[in-house]
Amino acid sequence: MIPVSLQPEPVDFDVKVRQLGRTWLANNGIALNAAPPKGSALPNYWTHSNKPLWDAYSGICAYLAIYFEWATGASSTDHFVAKSKHAGDAYEWNNYRLSCLGANRNKNKFDDVLDPIGLVQDKFFLNLATGEIQANPALGEADKEVAGKTIIRLKLDSAEHNQMRAKHFVRYLRKKDEESLKELSPFVWYEAQRQGLL
């Protein structure tokens, strides 16, 4: 995971998502800052912004820091503050994180994950040979604990994720195409740069 900058909301977001959502909540007596009643199914107006979200973040998963194609159908909108906690945030652009399906499912409604938006640089380090991720050893104990929980919750240290990152670096080594590495695997690119391997 690397820092992500919040991108401007689409010009039609307020009309197509926020206002529709807020109207539905008001009509159903649900406060913006309240949890929806149990069993309540919030209308998924946010799907109107799925493609604009992918475009705004250049197809880079906020949690895995890898590029994925829109055509694969692997995109999802993660609500960083879970819909089950604050109904109004279900319809707010600044609460959306572009996510691969797996990362979104792993995060679920849990709130023990670091937010990529506003994340401080160098919270996580990579072993580029193995793809393994770890919290920066120089972090204080509290920061290290939160980073560790994020790794566990999102399964960032799974064998599959480690293998994927290692492959990205090996592919770079074959052709030394730094620009492609930066576009397709920005975390691996950043770590390779930080470690003086580019």
C-alpha positions as CSV (number, residue, x, y, z in Angstrom):
1,M,0.0,0.0,0.0
2,I,1.2,3.5,-0.9
3,P,-0.3,6.9,-0.4
4,V,-3.2,7.8,-2.6
5,S,-4.4,11.4,-3.4
6,L,-8.1,12.1,-3.2
7,Q,-9.3,12.9,-6.7
8,P,-12.0,15.4,-7.5
9,E,-15.5,14.0,-7.7
10,P,-17.2,13.7,-11.1
11,V,-19.3,16.7,-12.1
12,D,-22.5,14.6,-12.2
13,F,-21.8,12.8,-8.9
14,D,-24.0,15.0,-6.8
15,V,-27.0,14.5,-9.0
16,K,-26.5,10.8,-9.8
17,V,-25.3,9.6,-6.4
18,R,-25.4,11.9,-3.4
19,Q,-28.8,13.6,-3.9
20,L,-30.5,10.3,-4.8
21,G,-29.0,8.6,-1.7
22,R,-29.8,11.4,0.6
23,T,-33.4,11.6,-0.6
24,W,-33.8,7.9,-0.1
25,L,-32.4,8.1,3.4
26,A,-34.6,11.0,4.3
27,N,-37.7,9.3,2.9
28,N,-36.9,6.2,5.1
29,G,-36.2,8.2,8.2
30,I,-32.5,7.3,8.3
31,A,-30.0,10.0,9.6
32,L,-26.9,10.6,7.5
33,N,-24.6,9.8,10.5
34,A,-26.6,6.8,11.7
35,A,-26.2,3.1,11.0
36,P,-29.0,1.9,8.7
37,P,-31.6,-0.3,10.4
38,K,-30.7,-4.0,10.5
39,G,-31.8,-5.6,7.3
40,S,-32.0,-2.3,5.4
41,A,-30.6,-2.5,1.9
42,L,-29.3,0.8,0.8
43,P,-29.9,1.5,-2.9
44,N,-26.6,1.1,-4.7
45,Y,-26.6,4.5,-6.4
46,W,-22.8,4.5,-6.0
47,T,-22.5,2.1,-8.9
48,H,-23.1,5.1,-11.2
49,S,-19.7,6.3,-10.2
50,N,-17.8,2.9,-10.6
51,K,-16.3,3.7,-14.0
52,P,-15.5,7.4,-13.1
53,L,-13.8,6.1,-9.9
54,W,-11.7,3.7,-12.0
55,D,-10.9,6.5,-14.4
56,A,-10.1,9.0,-11.6
57,Y,-7.6,6.6,-10.0
58,S,-6.1,5.4,-13.3
59,G,-7.2,1.8,-12.6
60,I,-4.9,1.5,-9.5
61,C,-6.3,-0.5,-6.6
62,A,-6.0,1.7,-3.5
63,Y,-5.0,-1.3,-1.3
64,L,-2.9,-3.5,-3.5
65,A,-1.3,-0.6,-5.5
66,I,-1.6,-2.5,-8.8
67,Y,-3.2,-1.6,-12.1
68,F,-6.2,-3.7,-13.2
69,E,-8.2,-3.5,-16.4
70,W,-11.8,-2.2,-16.3
71,A,-12.8,-4.9,-18.8
72,T,-11.9,-7.7,-16.4
73,G,-14.9,-6.8,-14.2
74,A,-12.6,-7.0,-11.1
75,S,-13.4,-3.4,-10.0
76,S,-15.4,-2.5,-7.0
77,T,-16.1,0.6,-4.9
78,D,-14.9,0.2,-1.3
79,H,-16.7,2.4,1.2
80,F,-13.8,3.2,3.5
81,V,-16.3,4.0,6.3
82,A,-18.6,1.0,6.0
83,K,-22.2,1.5,4.8
84,S,-23.4,-0.4,7.9
85,K,-21.9,2.3,10.1
86,H,-22.7,5.7,8.6
87,A,-25.5,5.6,6.0
88,G,-24.7,9.0,4.5
89,D,-21.1,8.0,3.8
90,A,-22.5,5.4,1.3
91,Y,-23.1,8.3,-1.0
92,E,-20.0,10.4,-0.5
93,W,-17.2,10.4,-3.1
94,N,-14.5,11.1,-0.5
95,N,-15.4,7.8,1.2
96,Y,-14.8,5.7,-1.9
97,R,-11.6,3.7,-2.6
98,L,-11.0,2.0,-5.9
99,S,-10.4,-1.6,-5.0
100,C,-9.9,-5.0,-6.5
101,L,-12.7,-7.4,-5.5
102,G,-10.5,-9.5,-3.3
103,A,-9.2,-6.6,-1.3
104,N,-12.7,-5.1,-0.9
105,R,-14.0,-8.4,0.4
106,N,-11.1,-8.8,2.8
107,K,-11.6,-5.3,4.2
108,N,-15.4,-5.8,4.4
109,K,-16.9,-3.5,7.2
110,F,-13.8,-3.6,9.4
111,D,-12.2,-0.3,10.5
112,D,-8.7,-1.6,11.4
113,V,-7.2,-0.8,8.0
114,L,-5.0,2.2,7.2
115,D,-6.6,4.6,4.8
116,P,-4.5,4.9,1.6
117,I,-5.8,8.4,1.2
118,G,-3.7,10.5,3.6
119,L,-1.3,7.6,4.2
120,V,2.2,8.7,5.2
121,Q,4.9,7.4,2.8
122,D,7.1,4.5,3.8
123,K,4.6,2.7,6.2
124,F,5.3,-0.5,4.3
125,F,8.5,-2.0,2.9
126,L,8.8,-4.8,0.3
127,N,11.3,-7.6,-0.2
128,L,11.5,-7.4,-4.0
129,A,13.0,-10.8,-4.4
130,T,10.1,-12.5,-2.6
131,G,7.4,-9.9,-2.8
132,E,6.9,-10.1,1.0
133,I,5.5,-7.0,2.7
134,Q,6.2,-5.8,6.2
135,A,5.6,-2.7,8.3
136,N,8.6,-0.3,8.2
137,P,10.8,-1.4,11.1
138,A,11.6,2.2,11.9
139,L,7.9,2.9,12.8
140,G,6.9,3.5,16.4
141,E,5.2,0.6,18.1
142,A,1.7,2.0,17.7
143,D,2.2,2.7,14.0
144,K,3.8,-0.7,13.5
145,E,0.8,-2.4,15.1
146,V,-1.7,-0.6,12.8
147,A,0.3,-1.4,9.7
148,G,0.5,-5.0,10.8
149,K,-3.2,-5.2,11.3
150,T,-3.7,-3.7,7.8
151,I,-1.4,-6.4,6.3
152,I,-3.4,-9.1,8.1
153,R,-6.8,-7.8,7.4
154,L,-6.2,-7.3,3.6
155,K,-4.1,-10.5,3.4
156,L,-1.4,-8.4,1.8
157,D,1.2,-11.0,2.8
158,S,-0.6,-14.0,1.2
159,A,1.5,-16.2,-1.0
160,E,-0.5,-15.1,-4.0
161,H,0.1,-11.4,-3.4
162,N,3.8,-11.9,-2.6
163,Q,4.2,-14.0,-5.8
164,M,2.4,-11.3,-7.8
165,R,4.7,-8.5,-6.6
166,A,7.9,-10.6,-7.1
167,K,6.8,-11.3,-10.7
168,H,6.3,-7.7,-11.3
169,F,9.8,-6.9,-10.3
170,V,11.2,-9.9,-12.3
171,R,9.4,-8.6,-15.4
172,Y,11.0,-5.2,-14.9
173,L,14.4,-6.8,-14.7
174,R,13.9,-8.5,-18.0
175,K,13.3,-5.4,-20.0
176,K,14.2,-2.5,-17.6
177,D,11.0,-0.7,-18.6
178,E,10.7,1.6,-15.6
179,E,7.7,3.5,-16.9
180,S,5.6,0.3,-17.4
181,L,6.5,-0.8,-13.9
182,K,5.4,2.5,-12.5
183,E,2.1,2.3,-14.3
184,L,1.3,-1.3,-13.6
185,S,2.8,-1.8,-10.1
186,P,3.4,1.5,-8.5
187,F,4.3,0.1,-5.0
188,V,6.9,-2.3,-6.5
189,W,8.2,0.7,-8.6
190,Y,8.4,2.9,-5.5
191,E,10.2,0.3,-3.4
192,A,12.6,-0.5,-6.2
193,Q,13.4,3.2,-6.5
194,R,13.7,3.6,-2.7
195,Q,16.1,0.7,-2.6
196,G,18.2,2.0,-5.5
197,L,17.4,-0.9,-7.8
198,L,16.1,1.0,-10.8
